Amino acid sequence: MSSIPSAPELPSVLWWVVAIAASIGFATLYQSVATNRAQRIMAIAGPLVGIVAAVLFGAAYELHLGQLLPMYGCTVAAMWLAGVGHSKELREMWRISAEEGNGNVRISPLLTLQFTASLLILCGLGIWFAASA
């Protein structure tokens, strides 16, 4: 039975760059598809809520910043990359949700695939790097 190799050790400055770039990318993408003020606030609040959640998670499980940054950066990057290339569909989904209050807006199979793949791959990478930190 083979074990998973350890992730290479990357400098924390690189994880800061990933976390900041992912946060900016997330906020930019989801603000661009927002159809009202509440949605724009949610787009900005997403990464901020993630920071608070990471800090609380780290405090609860006694994790250090070297473990939290890969998990945070990869998770936010996954959420950002899940929507890249789907602005028109996301805008329509958010419009329907805002106008009709319908939370059951249909998502295309391609967006579902991209969302699932980005979450699995990038969150897996974040956990892999965090476990090695």
C-alpha positions in Angstrom: 0.0 0.0 0.0 1.6 3.3 -1.0 1.1 6.5 0.8 0.6 9.9 -0.6 3.8 11.9 -0.8 4.2 15.1 1.2 3.6 18.3 -0.6 6.6 20.5 -1.4 7.2 23.3 1.1 6.2 26.6 -0.4 7.1 30.0 1.1 4.3 31.7 3.1 4.6 34.8 0.9 3.4 32.6 -2.1 0.3 31.5 -0.1 -0.4 35.2 0.8 -0.3 36.0 -2.9 -2.6 33.1 -3.7 -5.0 34.1 -0.9 -5.1 37.8 -1.9 -5.3 37.1 -5.7 -8.1 34.5 -5.2 -10.0 36.9 -2.9 -9.8 39.8 -5.5 -10.7 37.4 -8.3 -13.7 36.1 -6.4 -15.0 39.5 -5.5 -14.4 40.9 -9.0 -16.2 38.0 -10.8 -19.2 37.8 -8.5 -19.6 41.6 -8.3 -19.7 41.7 -12.1 -22.6 39.3 -12.2 -24.5 40.8 -9.3 -27.8 42.4 -10.2 -28.5 44.3 -7.1 -26.7 45.9 -4.1 -27.3 42.9 -1.7 -25.6 40.6 -4.2 -22.7 42.9 -4.6 -22.3 43.0 -0.8 -22.4 39.2 -0.7 -19.7 39.1 -3.4 -17.4 41.3 -1.2 -18.4 39.5 2.0 -17.6 36.0 0.7 -13.8 36.2 1.1 -14.2 38.2 4.4 -16.5 35.5 5.8 -13.9 32.9 4.7 -11.2 34.7 6.6 -13.3 34.8 9.8 -14.2 31.1 9.3 -10.5 30.2 8.7 -9.4 32.0 11.9 -12.1 30.4 14.0 -11.4 27.0 12.5 -7.7 27.5 13.2 -8.3 28.5 16.7 -10.6 25.6 17.4 -8.2 23.0 16.0 -5.0 24.8 17.0 -3.8 25.2 13.4 -1.1 27.8 12.5 -1.1 30.3 9.7 1.1 28.0 7.5 -1.8 25.5 7.5 -4.6 28.0 7.2 -3.3 30.0 4.2 -3.2 27.0 1.7 -6.7 25.9 2.8 -8.1 29.4 2.5 -6.4 30.4 -0.7 -7.3 27.2 -2.5 -10.9 27.2 -1.3 -11.5 30.8 -2.4 -9.6 30.1 -5.7 -11.9 27.1 -6.3 -15.0 29.2 -5.8 -13.6 31.9 -8.1 -12.5 29.4 -10.8 -15.8 27.6 -10.6 -17.5 30.6 -12.2 -14.9 31.7 -14.7 -16.3 31.6 -18.2 -19.9 31.5 -17.0 -20.6 35.2 -16.3 -23.7 35.3 -18.5 -25.2 32.2 -16.9 -24.4 33.4 -13.4 -25.8 36.8 -14.0 -29.1 35.3 -15.3 -29.2 33.0 -12.3 -28.7 35.8 -9.9 -31.3 38.0 -11.7 -33.9 35.2 -11.5 -33.0 34.7 -7.9 -33.3 38.4 -7.1 -36.5 39.0 -9.0 -38.4 35.9 -8.3 -36.9 34.8 -5.0 -36.4 31.4 -6.5 -33.6 29.6 -4.9 -34.0 26.6 -7.2 -32.4 28.1 -10.3 -31.2 25.4 -12.7 -27.5 25.2 -13.3 -26.1 23.9 -16.5 -24.2 20.6 -16.5 -21.0 22.4 -17.7 -21.1 24.8 -14.8 -21.9 22.0 -12.4 -18.9 20.0 -13.7 -16.6 23.0 -13.5 -17.8 23.8 -10.0 -17.4 20.3 -8.8 -14.0 19.8 -10.4 -12.6 23.1 -9.1 -13.7 22.4 -5.6 -12.4 18.8 -5.5 -9.1 19.6 -7.1 -8.2 22.9 -5.4 -9.6 22.0 -2.0 -7.8 18.7 -2.2 -4.6 20.6 -3.0 -5.2 23.0 -0.1 -5.6 20.2 2.3 -2.5 18.4 0.9 -0.3 21.5 1.3 -1.8 22.3 4.8 -1.1 18.8 6.0 2.5 19.1 5.0 3.0 22.5 6.6 
